[in-house]
Amino acid sequence: MAYGDEDNRANIVYCNGCYSSDDIVGAEQPSHADKPIMAFGGGVLLFFSPCVLLLIPSYVSYITGISFEDLTGEQDRGRIRKTTLKSSKFFIAGFSLIFILLGASSSFLGRLERHCCAEVI
């Protein structure tokens, strides 16, 4: 698509040849309320995909430090359940923290770039 093609773009602010997807005419964006629902639904679909379901027993064994035989055995199930829940909570908290920080830093850098871009033009 050539510069100045007004059929598909409107009021595009160019910054080193890039433009925002918000500026494309006819591109309907989901509302802010729908985005968390869509993200959650995508995560659920990903979790139930066949390639992920096969990995769950090995992840649980790795997180807890308990072998799969001990997890499925009948001895000391209370201790195993507490260890599994505690270790899983720390794993989820750490994993979430890393990805939240990555997302926040990416958003910050994007806004900084957009702010600097607006000042240049």
C-alpha positions as CSV (number, residue, x, y, z in Angstrom):
1,M,0.0,0.0,0.0
2,A,1.5,3.3,-1.1
3,Y,1.9,6.4,1.0
4,G,-1.1,8.6,0.8
5,D,-3.6,5.9,-0.1
6,E,-6.7,7.3,1.5
7,D,-9.0,4.4,0.7
8,N,-7.8,2.3,3.7
9,R,-6.1,4.8,6.0
10,A,-7.3,8.0,7.6
11,N,-5.4,10.6,9.7
12,I,-2.3,8.4,10.0
13,V,0.6,10.0,11.8
14,Y,3.8,8.6,10.3
15,C,6.8,8.0,12.4
16,N,9.7,6.3,10.6
17,G,7.2,4.6,8.3
18,C,5.0,3.0,11.1
19,Y,1.4,3.7,12.0
20,S,-1.0,2.5,14.6
21,S,-3.7,-0.1,14.0
22,D,-6.1,2.3,15.6
23,D,-5.8,4.5,12.5
24,I,-6.9,1.9,9.9
25,V,-10.3,2.8,8.6
26,G,-12.9,0.1,9.1
27,A,-10.9,-1.9,11.6
28,E,-13.3,-2.5,14.4
29,Q,-11.5,-2.9,17.7
30,P,-12.9,-5.0,20.6
31,S,-14.1,-2.9,23.6
32,H,-12.0,-2.7,26.7
33,A,-14.4,-4.9,28.6
34,D,-14.1,-7.7,26.0
35,K,-10.3,-7.9,26.0
36,P,-9.9,-9.7,29.4
37,I,-12.6,-12.1,28.5
38,M,-11.0,-12.9,25.2
39,A,-7.6,-13.3,26.9
40,F,-9.0,-15.7,29.5
41,G,-10.8,-17.7,26.8
42,G,-7.6,-18.0,24.8
43,G,-5.8,-19.2,27.9
44,V,-8.5,-21.8,28.6
45,L,-8.4,-23.1,25.0
46,L,-4.6,-23.2,25.2
47,F,-4.7,-25.2,28.5
48,F,-7.0,-27.8,27.1
49,S,-5.0,-28.3,23.9
50,P,-3.7,-31.8,23.5
51,C,0.0,-30.8,23.6
52,V,-0.4,-29.0,26.9
53,L,-2.5,-31.6,28.7
54,L,0.2,-34.2,28.2
55,L,2.7,-32.0,30.0
56,I,0.7,-31.4,33.2
57,P,1.8,-34.5,35.1
58,S,5.5,-33.7,34.5
59,Y,5.0,-30.0,35.4
60,V,3.3,-31.0,38.7
61,S,6.1,-33.4,39.5
62,Y,8.8,-30.8,38.6
63,I,7.1,-28.0,40.6
64,T,6.6,-30.1,43.8
65,G,9.8,-32.1,43.6
66,I,7.7,-35.3,44.2
67,S,7.7,-38.2,41.7
68,F,4.6,-39.1,39.8
69,E,4.4,-42.4,41.6
70,D,4.3,-40.6,45.0
71,L,1.7,-38.2,43.6
72,T,-0.6,-41.0,42.6
73,G,0.2,-43.3,45.5
74,E,-1.9,-43.7,48.7
75,Q,0.7,-42.8,51.3
76,D,0.7,-39.4,53.1
77,R,-1.7,-37.7,50.7
78,G,-2.2,-34.7,53.1
79,R,1.5,-33.8,53.0
80,I,1.7,-34.2,49.3
81,R,-1.4,-32.1,48.7
82,K,0.0,-29.3,50.9
83,T,3.4,-29.4,49.2
84,T,1.7,-29.4,45.7
85,L,-0.5,-26.4,46.5
86,K,2.2,-24.4,48.2
87,S,4.7,-25.0,45.4
88,S,2.1,-24.4,42.7
89,K,1.2,-21.0,44.3
90,F,4.8,-19.9,44.3
91,F,5.3,-21.1,40.7
92,I,2.2,-19.2,39.5
93,A,3.1,-16.1,41.4
94,G,6.6,-16.1,40.0
95,F,5.5,-16.8,36.4
96,S,2.7,-14.2,36.6
97,L,5.1,-11.6,38.0
98,I,7.6,-12.1,35.2
99,F,4.9,-11.8,32.5
100,I,3.2,-8.8,34.1
101,L,6.6,-7.0,34.3
102,L,7.3,-7.9,30.7
103,G,3.8,-6.6,29.6
104,A,4.1,-3.4,31.7
105,S,7.6,-2.6,30.4
106,S,6.5,-3.3,26.8
107,S,3.5,-1.0,27.3
108,F,5.7,1.7,28.8
109,L,8.2,1.5,26.0
110,G,5.4,1.7,23.4
111,R,3.8,4.7,25.1
112,L,7.3,6.4,25.4
113,E,7.9,5.7,21.7
114,R,4.5,7.1,20.7
115,H,5.0,10.2,22.9
116,C,8.5,10.8,21.4
117,C,7.1,10.2,17.9
118,A,4.4,12.8,18.4
119,E,6.9,15.4,19.6
120,V,9.2,14.8,16.5
121,I,6.3,15.4,14.1
